[in-house]
Amino acid sequence: MALDNAESGRILIVEDDERLANLTRDYLENNGLQVSVEGDGGKAVESILSERPDLVVLDLMLPGEDGVSICRRVRGQYRGQILMLTARTDDLDEVLGLEMGADDYVAKPVRPRVLLARIRALLRRGISSVEDEPEVQNSLRFGALVVDNSMREAWLDDQSVDLTSAEFDLLWLLCSNAGRVLSREEIFAQLRGIEYDGQDRSIDVRVSRIRPKIGDDPMHPRLIKTVRSKGYLFVKSEK
């Protein structure tokens, strides 16, 4: 079951603060997760690609190599979830992390139970719900674009579209609600399980990254339209 996988996933913490990393590891292990720690940013890429954990908790500021660079280097080869930690509140950090392929971010200091909840929510993203919802249509076509939720892949003109897990989740949510405006509040509730605070830009960043990947003009989008003061609309007429 999905919950079992979310409760017992393999986690790699990339954090140079040894005390914090150990405390976090102990808390997560006490809650059923399997955890390893890498404290050197210079070795993080090798650790991620060799261990292939289900999820990486990646600190932004690291010795050897920073979290944004690490995220960028592994994203094309690593398909698991990446949760970025940042000690600063400047949203430039989160935007950079999301642009490099991070699936979510948390500002430090973060309460352990909040971190655990975010980790479990991310782990559930990678678990197919096909068995739970057998009647749901799992493949949608919009012109040259095909989005398949069972395979978690998209194709444009029969060419695979390179999407992160979080980008695919957002694209599928928009596609499966084609013709209906989705508010940011709805999107956050569906994808992250938290309330929209009115300032988080992660959805906007992901939309801006998805558009060119699916052949949509970022300046004059015809597929994913921004509806001012309301949210986003995937245009149904492109089917």
Sequence and secondary structure as in RCSB ss.txt:
>XXXX:A:sequence
MALDNAESGRILIVEDDERLANLTRDYLENNGLQVSVEGDGGKAVESILSERPDLVVLDLMLPGEDGVSICRRVR
GQYRGQILMLTARTDDLDEVLGLEMGADDYVAKPVRPRVLLARIRALLRRGISSVEDEPEVQNSLRFGALVVDNS
MREAWLDDQSVDLTSAEFDLLWLLCSNAGRVLSREEIFAQLRGIEYDGQDRSIDVRVSRIRPKIGDDPMHPRLIK
TVRSKGYLFVKSEK
>XXXX:A:secstr
 HHHHHHS EEEEE S HHHHHHHHHHHHHTT EEEEE  HHHHHHHHHHH  SEEEEESS SSS HHHHHHHHH
TT  SEEEEEES   HHHHHHHHHTT SEEEESS  HHHHHHHHHHHHHHTS  TTT TTS  EEEETTEEEETT
TTEEEETTEE    HHHHHHHHHHHHTTTSEEEHHHHHHHHTSS   S   HHHHHHHHHHHHTT  SSS SSEE
EETTTEEEE GGG 
